[in-house]
Amino acid sequence: MIIIRGKKVLISLGGTFEPIDSVRGITNKSSGKIGLAIAKQAYILGAEVTLIVANVSVRIPQLFNVIRVETSKEMANVIFEIVEDYDIFISSAAVSDFEVVQRKNKKIDSKSSLSIDLKPTLKIIRQIKKVNPNIFLVGFKAEFNITRKELINRAKKQIFDAGTDIVVANDVSQDECGFGSDKNEVLIIGDDVLTVPLASKDEIAKTLMDVISKSISCI
């Protein structure tokens, strides 16, 4: 796919962590496996790849340029600072939807009753085209136990709200498709809807890069 060769590709992966106190926090089960699979495929195709890595369970090869982050705010700050310099941004990270209103700067006593006030985090993906209108933007949409039609509609809403060019959508309630799994079953949604049956994340990454390449060649 010569269209990808030489392109600057930015990929976010893993799950963010929002502190409650000095040791506890809110996170999710994202492993970073799909983001890493996509990064490897982009690298094989000759792209210049940078990874913004939150909490992951995979080992990141040293061949990649890696920026480590923890919270959604840290991820947002890094992305907004550098995304203008990239041709493609693949937002595969599972970014927390909420953060704690007031973090405690010590460990909360486990004997204490605890009530946590949360507020929505910034929707990073909705800001990307404002910073770099020409970037090719790939979003991810993970839902739980919904119909195919609902999944497509929610992906299309992201396209409308954020200007994403492609959305990779999946239902994590399906067998072998949860966070941290080695396989997945996804829909790749843009002008058309491509169904990718249950496959390894490496195979999904190859299919996604093929779709991206074909989409860019048509722009």
MIDOSE-1310 file (N, C-alpha, C; in nm, 2 decimals, decimal comma, always signed):
residues 219
miii	+0,08/-0,12/+0,00/+0,00/+0,00/+0,00/+0,09/+0,12/+0,00; +0,13/+0,16/-0,12/+0,22/+0,27/-0,13/+0,17/+0,40/-0,08; +0,03/+0,41/-0,07/-0,03/+0,54/-0,03/+0,00/+0,57/+0,12; +0,03/+0,46/+0,20/+0,06/+0,48/+0,34/+0,21/+0,51/+0,36
rgkk	+0,29/+0,47/+0,27/+0,44/+0,49/+0,29/+0,47/+0,63/+0,30; +0,55/+0,66/+0,41/+0,59/+0,80/+0,43/+0,49/+0,89/+0,51; +0,37/+0,84/+0,53/+0,27/+0,91/+0,60/+0,30/+0,92/+0,75; +0,27/+1,03/+0,81/+0,29/+1,04/+0,96/+0,16/+1,00/+1,03
vlis	+0,17/+0,89/+1,10/+0,06/+0,83/+1,17/+0,07/+0,84/+1,32; -0,04/+0,89/+1,38/-0,04/+0,90/+1,53/-0,15/+0,81/+1,58; -0,12/+0,73/+1,68/-0,21/+0,63/+1,73/-0,22/+0,64/+1,88; -0,34/+0,65/+1,94/-0,35/+0,65/+2,08/-0,40/+0,51/+2,12
lggt	-0,35/+0,45/+2,23/-0,39/+0,32/+2,27/-0,39/+0,30/+2,42; -0,46/+0,20/+2,47/-0,47/+0,17/+2,61/-0,58/+0,25/+2,68; -0,59/+0,23/+2,81/-0,70/+0,29/+2,89/-0,64/+0,40/+2,98; -0,71/+0,51/+2,98/-0,67/+0,62/+3,07/-0,71/+0,58/+3,22
fepi	-0,64/+0,65/+3,31/-0,66/+0,63/+3,46/-0,69/+0,77/+3,52; -0,80/+0,78/+3,59/-0,84/+0,91/+3,65/-0,83/+0,89/+3,80; -0,73/+0,96/+3,87/-0,71/+0,94/+4,01/-0,83/+0,98/+4,10; -0,85/+0,90/+4,20/-0,95/+0,93/+4,31/-0,87/+0,99/+4,43
dsvr	-0,76/+0,92/+4,46/-0,67/+0,97/+4,57/-0,53/+0,93/+4,52; -0,44/+0,93/+4,61/-0,30/+0,91/+4,58/-0,27/+0,77/+4,52; -0,36/+0,67/+4,55/-0,33/+0,53/+4,50/-0,45/+0,47/+4,42; -0,57/+0,53/+4,43/-0,68/+0,47/+4,37/-0,73/+0,55/+4,25
gitn	-0,80/+0,49/+4,16/-0,85/+0,56/+4,05/-0,95/+0,49/+3,96; -1,01/+0,56/+3,86/-1,11/+0,50/+3,77/-1,04/+0,47/+3,64; -1,06/+0,34/+3,59/-0,99/+0,31/+3,47/-1,09/+0,21/+3,39; -1,03/+0,14/+3,30/-1,11/+0,04/+3,22/-1,03/-0,08/+3,18
kssg	-1,08/-0,17/+3,11/-1,01/-0,30/+3,08/-0,93/-0,30/+2,95; -0,92/-0,18/+2,89/-0,85/-0,18/+2,76/-0,71/-0,23/+2,77; -0,67/-0,31/+2,68/-0,53/-0,37/+2,68/-0,43/-0,30/+2,59; -0,48/-0,23/+2,49/-0,39/-0,17/+2,39/-0,36/-0,26/+2,28
kigl	-0,41/-0,39/+2,28/-0,38/-0,49/+2,17/-0,41/-0,44/+2,03; -0,53/-0,39/+2,01/-0,57/-0,35/+1,88/-0,49/-0,23/+1,83; -0,46/-0,13/+1,92/-0,38/-0,02/+1,88/-0,24/-0,06/+1,84; -0,18/-0,15/+1,92/-0,05/-0,20/+1,88/-0,05/-0,28/+1,75
aiak	-0,15/-0,36/+1,73/-0,16/-0,43/+1,60/-0,17/-0,34/+1,48; -0,25/-0,23/+1,50/-0,26/-0,13/+1,39/-0,12/-0,06/+1,37; -0,05/-0,03/+1,48/+0,08/+0,04/+1,47/+0,18/-0,05/+1,40; +0,18/-0,18/+1,43/+0,27/-0,27/+1,36/+0,24/-0,27/+1,21
qayi	+0,11/-0,28/+1,18/+0,08/-0,29/+1,03/+0,11/-0,16/+0,96; +0,09/-0,04/+1,03/+0,12/+0,09/+0,96/+0,28/+0,09/+0,94; +0,35/+0,05/+1,04/+0,50/+0,05/+1,03/+0,54/-0,04/+0,91; +0,48/-0,16/+0,90/+0,52/-0,25/+0,79/+0,49/-0,19/+0,66
lgae	+0,39/-0,11/+0,65/+0,35/-0,04/+0,52/+0,43/+0,08/+0,50; +0,53/+0,12/+0,59/+0,62/+0,23/+0,56/+0,58/+0,36/+0,62; +0,48/+0,36/+0,71/+0,44/+0,48/+0,78/+0,54/+0,52/+0,89; +0,55/+0,65/+0,92/+0,62/+0,70/+1,04/+0,52/+0,70/+1,15
vtli	+0,54/+0,62/+1,25/+0,44/+0,59/+1,36/+0,48/+0,65/+1,49; +0,39/+0,72/+1,55/+0,41/+0,77/+1,69/+0,29/+0,71/+1,77; +0,32/+0,66/+1,89/+0,22/+0,61/+1,98/+0,20/+0,69/+2,10; +0,08/+0,72/+2,14/+0,05/+0,78/+2,27/-0,01/+0,67/+2,35
vanv	+0,06/+0,63/+2,45/+0,03/+0,51/+2,53/-0,02/+0,54/+2,67; -0,14/+0,49/+2,70/-0,19/+0,50/+2,83/-0,16/+0,37/+2,90; -0,25/+0,32/+2,99/-0,23/+0,19/+3,06/-0,26/+0,08/+2,96; -0,16/-0,01/+2,94/-0,17/-0,12/+2,85/-0,12/-0,25/+2,92
svri	-0,16/-0,36/+2,86/-0,10/-0,49/+2,91/-0,01/-0,56/+2,81; +0,02/-0,48/+2,70/+0,11/-0,53/+2,60/+0,25/-0,46/+2,61; +0,35/-0,53/+2,56/+0,48/-0,47/+2,55/+0,50/-0,39/+2,42; +0,54/-0,27/+2,43/+0,55/-0,18/+2,32/+0,70/-0,20/+2,26
pqlf	+0,71/-0,24/+2,14/+0,85/-0,25/+2,08/+0,92/-0,12/+2,08; +1,05/-0,12/+2,10/+1,13/+0,00/+2,10/+1,14/+0,07/+1,97; +1,10/+0,01/+1,86/+1,11/+0,07/+1,73/+1,01/+0,19/+1,71; +0,91/+0,20/+1,80/+0,82/+0,30/+1,79/+0,86/+0,42/+1,88
nvir	+0,82/+0,54/+1,83/+0,83/+0,66/+1,91/+0,71/+0,66/+2,00; +0,74/+0,66/+2,13/+0,63/+0,64/+2,23/+0,62/+0,76/+2,33; +0,50/+0,81/+2,35/+0,47/+0,91/+2,45/+0,38/+0,85/+2,55; +0,42/+0,85/+2,68/+0,34/+0,78/+2,78/+0,25/+0,89/+2,85
vets	+0,13/+0,85/+2,87/+0,04/+0,94/+2,95/-0,04/+0,85/+3,05; -0,11/+0,91/+3,14/-0,19/+0,84/+3,23/-0,34/+0,88/+3,22; -0,36/+1,01/+3,24/-0,50/+1,06/+3,25/-0,55/+1,10/+3,11; -0,68/+1,12/+3,10/-0,74/+1,17/+2,98/-0,69/+1,31/+2,95
kema	-0,67/+1,39/+3,05/-0,63/+1,53/+3,03/-0,48/+1,53/+2,98; -0,40/+1,44/+3,03/-0,26/+1,43/+2,98/-0,26/+1,39/+2,83; -0,35/+1,29/+2,80/-0,36/+1,25/+2,66/-0,40/+1,36/+2,57; -0,51/+1,43/+2,62/-0,56/+1,55/+2,54/-0,45/+1,65/+2,51
nvif	-0,37/+1,68/+2,62/-0,27/+1,79/+2,60/-0,16/+1,75/+2,50; -0,12/+1,62/+2,51/-0,02/+1,57/+2,41/-0,07/+1,57/+2,27; -0,19/+1,52/+2,25/-0,25/+1,51/+2,12/-0,27/+1,65/+2,06; -0,32/+1,74/+2,13/-0,34/+1,88/+2,08/-0,21/+1,95/+2,04
eive	-0,11/+1,91/+2,12/+0,02/+1,98/+2,09/+0,09/+1,93/+1,96; +0,06/+1,80/+1,93/+0,14/+1,74/+1,81/+0,06/+1,70/+1,69; -0,08/+1,69/+1,71/-0,16/+1,63/+1,60/-0,16/+1,71/+1,47; -0,13/+1,84/+1,48/-0,12/+1,92/+1,36/-0,02/+1,88/+1,26
dydi	+0,08/+1,80/+1,31/+0,20/+1,76/+1,23/+0,17/+1,62/+1,16; +0,05/+1,56/+1,18/+0,03/+1,43/+1,13/-0,07/+1,42/+1,02; -0,06/+1,31/+0,94/-0,15/+1,29/+0,83/-0,27/+1,21/+0,87; -0,25/+1,12/+0,96/-0,35/+1,02/+1,00/-0,35/+1,01/+1,16
fiss	-0,47/+1,02/+1,22/-0,48/+0,99/+1,36/-0,58/+0,88/+1,38; -0,53/+0,77/+1,45/-0,61/+0,66/+1,48/-0,64/+0,66/+1,63; -0,76/+0,69/+1,67/-0,79/+0,71/+1,82/-0,84/+0,58/+1,88; -0,76/+0,48/+1,90/-0,80/+0,35/+1,95/-0,80/+0,34/+2,10
aavs	-0,75/+0,45/+2,17/-0,75/+0,44/+2,32/-0,89/+0,45/+2,38; -0,90/+0,38/+2,49/-1,03/+0,39/+2,56/-1,02/+0,50/+2,67; -1,06/+0,62/+2,63/-1,05/+0,74/+2,71/-1,16/+0,75/+2,81; -1,13/+0,77/+2,94/-1,23/+0,78/+3,04/-1,34/+0,89/+3,01
dfev	-1,46/+0,85/+3,03/-1,57/+0,95/+3,00/-1,59/+1,05/+3,12; -1,54/+1,00/+3,24/-1,55/+1,09/+3,36/-1,42/+1,10/+3,43; -1,41/+1,21/+3,51/-1,30/+1,23/+3,60/-1,35/+1,28/+3,73; -1,27/+1,26/+3,83/-1,31/+1,30/+3,97/-1,30/+1,45/+3,98
vqrk	-1,41/+1,51/+4,04/-1,41/+1,66/+4,05/-1,30/+1,71/+4,14; -1,28/+1,64/+4,26/-1,17/+1,68/+4,35/-1,10/+1,56/+4,40; -0,97/+1,55/+4,34/-0,89/+1,44/+4,38/-0,83/+1,46/+4,52; -0,82/+1,36/+4,60/-0,76/+1,37/+4,73/-0,61/+1,34/+4,71
nkki	-0,53/+1,42/+4,78/-0,38/+1,41/+4,77/-0,32/+1,32/+4,87; -0,40/+1,23/+4,93/-0,35/+1,13/+5,02/-0,44/+1,01/+5,00; -0,40/+0,90/+5,06/-0,48/+0,78/+5,05/-0,60/+0,79/+5,14; -0,72/+0,77/+5,09/-0,84/+0,78/+5,17/-0,85/+0,66/+5,26
dsks	-0,88/+0,68/+5,39/-0,89/+0,57/+5,48/-0,99/+0,47/+5,44; -0,96/+0,34/+5,43/-1,05/+0,24/+5,38/-1,17/+0,22/+5,48; -1,16/+0,27/+5,60/-1,27/+0,26/+5,69/-1,38/+0,37/+5,67; -1,34/+0,47/+5,59/-1,43/+0,58/+5,57/-1,53/+0,55/+5,46
slsi	-1,65/+0,61/+5,48/-1,75/+0,60/+5,37/-1,70/+0,69/+5,26; -1,73/+0,66/+5,14/-1,68/+0,74/+5,03/-1,78/+0,77/+4,93; -1,79/+0,89/+4,89/-1,88/+0,94/+4,78/-1,80/+1,02/+4,69; -1,81/+0,99/+4,56/-1,72/+1,05/+4,46/-1,81/+1,13/+4,36
dlkp	-1,77/+1,26/+4,35/-1,84/+1,34/+4,25/-1,75/+1,34/+4,12; -1,82/+1,31/+4,01/-1,76/+1,30/+3,88/-1,81/+1,40/+3,78; -1,72/+1,44/+3,69/-1,76/+1,53/+3,58/-1,71/+1,47/+3,45; -1,78/+1,51/+3,34/-1,74/+1,45/+3,21/-1,60/+1,50/+3,17
tlki	-1,52/+1,42/+3,11/-1,40/+1,46/+3,05/-1,42/+1,52/+2,91; -1,32/+1,59/+2,86/-1,33/+1,65/+2,73/-1,33/+1,54/+2,62; -1,42/+1,55/+2,53/-1,42/+1,45/+2,42/-1,31/+1,49/+2,32; -1,20/+1,42/+2,33/-1,08/+1,45/+2,26/-1,11/+1,45/+2,11
irqi	-1,17/+1,34/+2,06/-1,19/+1,32/+1,92/-1,27/+1,43/+1,85; -1,35/+1,50/+1,93/-1,43/+1,61/+1,87/-1,35/+1,73/+1,85; -1,23/+1,74/+1,90/-1,15/+1,86/+1,88/-1,04/+1,84/+1,77; -1,02/+1,72/+1,72/-0,91/+1,69/+1,64/-0,92/+1,77/+1,51
kkvn	-1,03/+1,77/+1,44/-1,04/+1,84/+1,31/-1,04/+1,99/+1,33; -1,06/+2,04/+1,45/-1,05/+2,18/+1,48/-0,90/+2,22/+1,48; -0,82/+2,13/+1,52/-0,67/+2,16/+1,53/-0,61/+2,13/+1,39; -0,65/+2,02/+1,33/-0,59/+1,98/+1,20/-0,71/+1,94/+1,11
pnif	-0,77/+2,03/+1,03/-0,88/+2,00/+0,95/-0,85/+1,90/+0,84; -0,72/+1,88/+0,80/-0,69/+1,80/+0,69/-0,65/+1,66/+0,73; -0,65/+1,63/+0,86/-0,61/+1,50/+0,90/-0,71/+1,39/+0,87; -0,67/+1,27/+0,84/-0,76/+1,16/+0,82/-0,78/+1,10/+0,96
lvgf	-0,90/+1,10/+1,01/-0,94/+1,07/+1,15/-1,01/+0,94/+1,16; -0,96/+0,85/+1,24/-1,02/+0,72/+1,26/-1,06/+0,71/+1,41; -1,19/+0,69/+1,43/-1,24/+0,68/+1,57/-1,28/+0,53/+1,60; -1,29/+0,51/+1,73/-1,34/+0,37/+1,77/-1,46/+0,39/+1,86
kaef	-1,55/+0,30/+1,85/-1,68/+0,30/+1,92/-1,71/+0,17/+1,98; -1,69/+0,15/+2,11/-1,72/+0,03/+2,18/-1,85/+0,04/+2,26; -1,94/-0,05/+2,23/-2,07/-0,05/+2,30/-2,09/-0,18/+2,36; -2,20/-0,19/+2,44/-2,23/-0,32/+2,51/-2,37/-0,36/+2,49
nitr	-2,39/-0,48/+2,43/-2,52/-0,55/+2,42/-2,62/-0,46/+2,35; -2,59/-0,42/+2,23/-2,68/-0,34/+2,15/-2,70/-0,41/+2,01; -2,80/-0,37/+1,93/-2,82/-0,42/+1,80/-2,72/-0,37/+1,70; -2,71/-0,44/+1,59/-2,62/-0,39/+1,48/-2,66/-0,25/+1,43
keli	-2,79/-0,23/+1,42/-2,85/-0,11/+1,37/-2,81/+0,01/+1,47; -2,82/-0,02/+1,60/-2,79/+0,08/+1,70/-2,64/+0,11/+1,70; -2,56/+0,01/+1,68/-2,41/+0,02/+1,67/-2,38/+0,11/+1,55; -2,44/+0,09/+1,44/-2,41/+0,17/+1,32/-2,45/+0,31/+1,34
nrak	-2,57/+0,33/+1,40/-2,62/+0,47/+1,43/-2,53/+0,55/+1,52; -2,48/+0,48/+1,63/-2,39/+0,55/+1,72/-2,26/+0,58/+1,66; -2,21/+0,50/+1,57/-2,09/+0,53/+1,50/-2,11/+0,64/+1,40; -2,22/+0,65/+1,33/-2,25/+0,76/+1,24/-2,27/+0,89/+1,32
kqif	-2,32/+0,88/+1,44/-2,33/+1,00/+1,53/-2,19/+1,06/+1,56; -2,10/+0,97/+1,58/-1,96/+1,01/+1,60/-1,90/+1,08/+1,48; -1,93/+1,02/+1,36/-1,89/+1,08/+1,24/-1,95/+1,22/+1,22; -2,07/+1,24/+1,26/-2,14/+1,37/+1,25/-2,08/+1,47/+1,35
dagt	-2,06/+1,42/+1,48/-2,02/+1,51/+1,59/-1,87/+1,55/+1,58; -1,79/+1,45/+1,54/-1,64/+1,47/+1,54/-1,58/+1,49/+1,41; -1,65/+1,45/+1,30/-1,59/+1,46/+1,17/-1,50/+1,35/+1,14; -1,51/+1,24/+1,21/-1,43/+1,12/+1,18/-1,45/+1,07/+1,04
divv	-1,35/+1,03/+0,97/-1,36/+0,97/+0,84/-1,41/+0,83/+0,84; -1,36/+0,75/+0,94/-1,39/+0,61/+0,96/-1,41/+0,59/+1,11; -1,51/+0,50/+1,14/-1,53/+0,46/+1,28/-1,52/+0,31/+1,28; -1,44/+0,25/+1,37/-1,44/+0,11/+1,40/-1,52/+0,08/+1,52
andv	-1,63/+0,01/+1,50/-1,73/-0,01/+1,60/-1,75/-0,16/+1,64; -1,76/-0,19/+1,77/-1,78/-0,32/+1,81/-1,87/-0,33/+1,94; -1,92/-0,45/+1,96/-2,00/-0,48/+2,08/-1,92/-0,57/+2,17; -1,87/-0,51/+2,28/-1,78/-0,59/+2,37/-1,85/-0,70/+2,45
sqde	-1,99/-0,70/+2,44/-2,06/-0,81/+2,51/-2,05/-0,94/+2,43; -2,01/-0,94/+2,31/-2,01/-1,06/+2,22/-1,89/-1,15/+2,27; -1,91/-1,29/+2,25/-1,81/-1,38/+2,29/-1,68/-1,36/+2,22; -1,57/-1,36/+2,29/-1,43/-1,34/+2,24/-1,41/-1,20/+2,19
cgfg	-1,50/-1,11/+2,23/-1,48/-0,97/+2,17/-1,47/-0,86/+2,28; -1,45/-0,91/+2,40/-1,43/-0,81/+2,51/-1,30/-0,74/+2,52; -1,29/-0,65/+2,61/-1,16/-0,58/+2,63/-1,05/-0,68/+2,67; -0,94/-0,67/+2,60/-0,83/-0,76/+2,64/-0,83/-0,89/+2,56
sdkn	-0,93/-0,92/+2,48/-0,93/-1,04/+2,40/-0,83/-1,03/+2,28; -0,80/-1,15/+2,23/-0,70/-1,15/+2,12/-0,77/-1,14/+1,98; -0,91/-1,16/+1,99/-0,99/-1,15/+1,86/-1,09/-1,04/+1,88; -1,16/-1,01/+1,77/-1,27/-0,91/+1,78/-1,36/-0,93/+1,65
evli	-1,47/-0,88/+1,66/-1,56/-0,87/+1,54/-1,61/-0,73/+1,53; -1,58/-0,66/+1,42/-1,60/-0,52/+1,41/-1,68/-0,48/+1,29; -1,73/-0,36/+1,29/-1,78/-0,29/+1,17/-1,69/-0,17/+1,15; -1,65/-0,16/+1,02/-1,57/-0,04/+0,98/-1,67/+0,05/+0,90
igdd	-1,70/+0,17/+0,96/-1,81/+0,25/+0,91/-1,75/+0,38/+0,85; -1,78/+0,41/+0,73/-1,75/+0,53/+0,67/-1,87/+0,56/+0,57; -1,84/+0,58/+0,45/-1,95/+0,60/+0,35/-2,03/+0,47/+0,34; -1,96/+0,35/+0,36/-2,02/+0,22/+0,36/-1,99/+0,15/+0,49
vltv	-2,06/+0,04/+0,51/-2,04/-0,04/+0,63/-1,97/-0,17/+0,59; -1,85/-0,19/+0,64/-1,78/-0,32/+0,62/-1,79/-0,40/+0,74; -1,84/-0,53/+0,73/-1,84/-0,62/+0,84/-1,71/-0,70/+0,84; -1,64/-0,70/+0,95/-1,53/-0,79/+0,97/-1,56/-0,90/+1,07
plas	-1,59/-1,02/+1,02/-1,62/-1,13/+1,12/-1,51/-1,16/+1,22; -1,54/-1,24/+1,32/-1,45/-1,27/+1,42/-1,31/-1,30/+1,36; -1,21/-1,23/+1,40/-1,08/-1,25/+1,35/-0,97/-1,20/+1,45; -0,85/-1,23/+1,43/-0,74/-1,18/+1,52/-0,73/-1,03/+1,50
kdei	-0,68/-0,97/+1,60/-0,66/-0,82/+1,59/-0,56/-0,79/+1,49; -0,46/-0,87/+1,46/-0,37/-0,85/+1,35/-0,44/-0,84/+1,22; -0,54/-0,94/+1,20/-0,61/-0,94/+1,07/-0,70/-0,82/+1,06; -0,76/-0,78/+1,17/-0,85/-0,66/+1,17/-0,76/-0,53/+1,14
aktl	-0,64/-0,53/+1,19/-0,55/-0,42/+1,16/-0,52/-0,41/+1,01; -0,49/-0,52/+0,95/-0,46/-0,53/+0,81/-0,58/-0,48/+0,73; -0,70/-0,52/+0,76/-0,82/-0,48/+0,69/-0,84/-0,33/+0,71; -0,82/-0,28/+0,83/-0,84/-0,14/+0,86/-0,74/-0,05/+0,78
mdvi	-0,62/-0,09/+0,77/-0,52/-0,02/+0,70/-0,55/-0,02/+0,55; -0,61/-0,13/+0,50/-0,65/-0,14/+0,36/-0,76/-0,04/+0,33; -0,86/-0,03/+0,43/-0,97/+0,07/+0,41/-0,92/+0,21/+0,42; -0,83/+0,24/+0,51/-0,77/+0,37/+0,52/-0,70/+0,41/+0,39
sksi	-0,62/+0,32/+0,34/-0,54/+0,34/+0,22/-0,63/+0,38/+0,10; -0,74/+0,30/+0,08/-0,83/+0,32/-0,03/-0,91/+0,45/-0,01; -0,94/+0,48/+0,12/-1,02/+0,60/+0,14/-0,93/+0,73/+0,11; -0,80/+0,72/+0,15/-0,71/+0,84/+0,13/-0,69/+0,85/-0,02
sci	-0,68/+0,75/-0,09/-0,65/+0,75/-0,24/-0,77/+0,82/-0,31; -0,89/+0,82/-0,25/-1,00/+0,87/-0,32/-1,02/+1,02/-0,28; -0,95/+1,07/-0,19/-0,96/+1,21/-0,14/-0,90/+1,31/-0,25
